[in-house]
Amino acid sequence: MSVQKLTRIALLSAILYVSKLVLDFLPNVELVSLLVILFSLVFGRETLLIVTVFNLFQIIQWGIGTWTISYLYVWPLLCLLTLLLKKIIKEEFIIWSIFSGLFGLIFGSLFAIVYIPVDPAYALSYWISGLPWDVWHAVWNFVLMLALGKPLYKLLNRLKNTVQTQ
């Protein structure tokens, strides 16, 4: 792996981490979903490494808990879904906004999966009790992608192309 690629992975992972940290005071308002989608669109499968490093940063800061297991599949899943839909949706950011909003809506259900083997009733109650927060998450994911998606996408592409031509 080239030094350039390693540096990009480290830098984009740090951007994910800091963006989450900066907005931690706002419940279920985050830029991570937006950035994972955009990174996946621009940098492809490399984003799987970016979210892995991001997850490691989160574990170093917060320790290990049930959320850790969820993070290990939630962010890679968002990356993989984006990669699968990339050729279909292309640069239609209203559709990416809807996609991002839907991801916010199912976020709590993805976290509830961890509890199914222990107690399916608890998993269901965990998911249902978090639905109002999932709706809030969906709204903000939609709004943030709608407002920032296209300009950040263009910026990331410009930066990627500038670095590649040097």
FIVOGU-833166 format. One record per residue (C-alpha): residue in three letters; x, y, z. Coordinates in steps of 0.2 Angstrom, whole numbers, plus 5000, padded with zeros to 4 digits. Example, Ala and Ser with C-alpha at 12.3 -4.5 7.8 and 13.67 -1.06 7.14 Angstrom:
2
{node 'ALA', {5062, 4978, 5039}}
{node 'SER', {5068, 4995, 5036}}
//
This chain:
166
{node 'MET', {5000, 5000, 5000}}
{node 'SER', {5007, 5017, 4995}}
{node 'VAL', {5011, 5031, 5008}}
{node 'GLN', {4999, 5042, 4999}}
{node 'LYS', {4984, 5029, 5001}}
{node 'LEU', {4989, 5026, 5020}}
{node 'THR', {4990, 5045, 5023}}
{node 'ARG', {4972, 5047, 5015}}
{node 'ILE', {4965, 5033, 5025}}
{node 'ALA', {4972, 5040, 5041}}
{node 'LEU', {4966, 5058, 5037}}
{node 'LEU', {4949, 5053, 5032}}
{node 'SER', {4947, 5042, 5047}}
{node 'ALA', {4952, 5056, 5058}}
{node 'ILE', {4940, 5068, 5049}}
{node 'LEU', {4926, 5055, 5053}}
{node 'TYR', {4931, 5054, 5071}}
{node 'VAL', {4932, 5073, 5074}}
{node 'SER', {4916, 5076, 5065}}
{node 'LYS', {4907, 5064, 5077}}
{node 'LEU', {4916, 5071, 5092}}
{node 'VAL', {4911, 5089, 5087}}
{node 'LEU', {4893, 5085, 5086}}
{node 'ASP', {4892, 5073, 5101}}
{node 'PHE', {4882, 5086, 5111}}
{node 'LEU', {4868, 5084, 5098}}
{node 'PRO', {4858, 5068, 5100}}
{node 'ASN', {4858, 5058, 5084}}
{node 'VAL', {4864, 5072, 5073}}
{node 'GLU', {4881, 5066, 5065}}
{node 'LEU', {4891, 5069, 5049}}
{node 'VAL', {4897, 5051, 5049}}
{node 'SER', {4884, 5044, 5038}}
{node 'LEU', {4886, 5058, 5026}}
{node 'LEU', {4904, 5056, 5025}}
{node 'VAL', {4904, 5037, 5024}}
{node 'ILE', {4892, 5038, 5009}}
{node 'LEU', {4903, 5052, 5001}}
{node 'PHE', {4919, 5043, 5004}}
{node 'SER', {4912, 5027, 4997}}
{node 'LEU', {4907, 5036, 4981}}
{node 'VAL', {4924, 5044, 4979}}
{node 'PHE', {4936, 5032, 4986}}
{node 'GLY', {4927, 5016, 4984}}
{node 'ARG', {4931, 5000, 4994}}
{node 'GLU', {4945, 5010, 5002}}
{node 'THR', {4931, 5017, 5013}}
{node 'LEU', {4930, 5000, 5022}}
{node 'LEU', {4948, 5003, 5029}}
{node 'ILE', {4943, 5021, 5033}}
{node 'VAL', {4928, 5015, 5044}}
{node 'THR', {4939, 5002, 5052}}
{node 'VAL', {4951, 5014, 5058}}
{node 'PHE', {4937, 5026, 5063}}
{node 'ASN', {4930, 5011, 5073}}
{node 'LEU', {4946, 5008, 5081}}
{node 'PHE', {4947, 5027, 5086}}
{node 'GLN', {4930, 5025, 5094}}
{node 'ILE', {4935, 5010, 5104}}
{node 'ILE', {4951, 5018, 5110}}
{node 'GLN', {4940, 5033, 5116}}
{node 'TRP', {4925, 5024, 5123}}
{node 'GLY', {4931, 5006, 5127}}
{node 'ILE', {4922, 4990, 5122}}
{node 'GLY', {4903, 4988, 5124}}
{node 'THR', {4888, 4981, 5114}}
{node 'TRP', {4889, 4996, 5103}}
{node 'THR', {4906, 4991, 5098}}
{node 'ILE', {4899, 4975, 5090}}
{node 'SER', {4886, 4986, 5081}}
{node 'TYR', {4899, 4998, 5074}}
{node 'LEU', {4909, 4984, 5067}}
{node 'TYR', {4895, 4980, 5055}}
{node 'VAL', {4884, 4996, 5054}}
{node 'TRP', {4897, 5007, 5045}}
{node 'PRO', {4904, 4994, 5034}}
{node 'LEU', {4886, 4990, 5029}}
{node 'LEU', {4883, 5008, 5024}}
{node 'CYS', {4899, 5008, 5014}}
{node 'LEU', {4894, 4992, 5005}}
{node 'LEU', {4876, 4997, 5002}}
{node 'THR', {4883, 5014, 4994}}
{node 'LEU', {4895, 5004, 4983}}
{node 'LEU', {4881, 4993, 4977}}
{node 'LEU', {4870, 5008, 4973}}
{node 'LYS', {4883, 5019, 4966}}
{node 'LYS', {4881, 5014, 4948}}
{node 'ILE', {4862, 5016, 4949}}
{node 'ILE', {4860, 5032, 4959}}
{node 'LYS', {4876, 5040, 4952}}
{node 'GLU', {4876, 5059, 4957}}
{node 'GLU', {4857, 5061, 4961}}
{node 'PHE', {4859, 5069, 4978}}
{node 'ILE', {4841, 5070, 4982}}
{node 'ILE', {4841, 5051, 4981}}
{node 'TRP', {4857, 5050, 4991}}
{node 'SER', {4848, 5061, 5004}}
{node 'ILE', {4833, 5049, 5005}}
{node 'PHE', {4845, 5034, 5006}}
{node 'SER', {4855, 5043, 5020}}
{node 'GLY', {4838, 5047, 5029}}
{node 'LEU', {4832, 5029, 5027}}
{node 'PHE', {4849, 5023, 5035}}
{node 'GLY', {4846, 5035, 5050}}
{node 'LEU', {4829, 5027, 5051}}
{node 'ILE', {4835, 5009, 5052}}
{node 'PHE', {4850, 5014, 5063}}
{node 'GLY', {4842, 5008, 5079}}
{node 'SER', {4836, 4992, 5072}}
{node 'LEU', {4854, 4988, 5066}}
{node 'PHE', {4860, 4991, 5084}}
{node 'ALA', {4846, 4980, 5091}}
{node 'ILE', {4852, 4965, 5081}}
{node 'VAL', {4866, 4962, 5094}}
{node 'TYR', {4853, 4959, 5107}}
{node 'ILE', {4843, 4946, 5098}}
{node 'PRO', {4854, 4931, 5103}}
{node 'VAL', {4853, 4936, 5121}}
{node 'ASP', {4834, 4941, 5122}}
{node 'PRO', {4824, 4944, 5107}}
{node 'ALA', {4810, 4953, 5117}}
{node 'TYR', {4823, 4965, 5124}}
{node 'ALA', {4830, 4968, 5106}}
{node 'LEU', {4812, 4972, 5100}}
{node 'SER', {4809, 4984, 5115}}
{node 'TYR', {4826, 4992, 5113}}
{node 'TRP', {4822, 4995, 5094}}
{node 'ILE', {4804, 5002, 5098}}
{node 'SER', {4809, 5013, 5112}}
{node 'GLY', {4822, 5021, 5101}}
{node 'LEU', {4811, 5024, 5086}}
{node 'PRO', {4808, 5043, 5090}}
{node 'TRP', {4827, 5045, 5090}}
{node 'ASP', {4828, 5035, 5074}}
{node 'VAL', {4816, 5047, 5065}}
{node 'TRP', {4826, 5062, 5072}}
{node 'HIS', {4842, 5053, 5065}}
{node 'ALA', {4833, 5051, 5048}}
{node 'VAL', {4828, 5069, 5047}}
{node 'TRP', {4845, 5075, 5050}}
{node 'ASN', {4854, 5063, 5039}}
{node 'PHE', {4842, 5068, 5025}}
{node 'VAL', {4844, 5087, 5028}}
{node 'LEU', {4863, 5086, 5030}}
{node 'MET', {4865, 5076, 5014}}
{node 'LEU', {4853, 5087, 5005}}
{node 'ALA', {4863, 5103, 5010}}
{node 'LEU', {4881, 5096, 5010}}
{node 'GLY', {4881, 5081, 4999}}
{node 'LYS', {4884, 5088, 4982}}
{node 'PRO', {4897, 5102, 4987}}
{node 'LEU', {4907, 5090, 4998}}
{node 'TYR', {4906, 5077, 4984}}
{node 'LYS', {4913, 5089, 4971}}
{node 'LEU', {4927, 5095, 4984}}
{node 'LEU', {4932, 5077, 4987}}
{node 'ASN', {4933, 5073, 4969}}
{node 'ARG', {4943, 5088, 4965}}
{node 'LEU', {4955, 5084, 4980}}
{node 'LYS', {4957, 5066, 4974}}
{node 'ASN', {4960, 5072, 4956}}
{node 'THR', {4972, 5085, 4961}}
{node 'VAL', {4982, 5073, 4971}}
{node 'GLN', {4982, 5060, 4958}}
{node 'THR', {4989, 5072, 4945}}
{node 'GLN', {5004, 5077, 4955}}
//
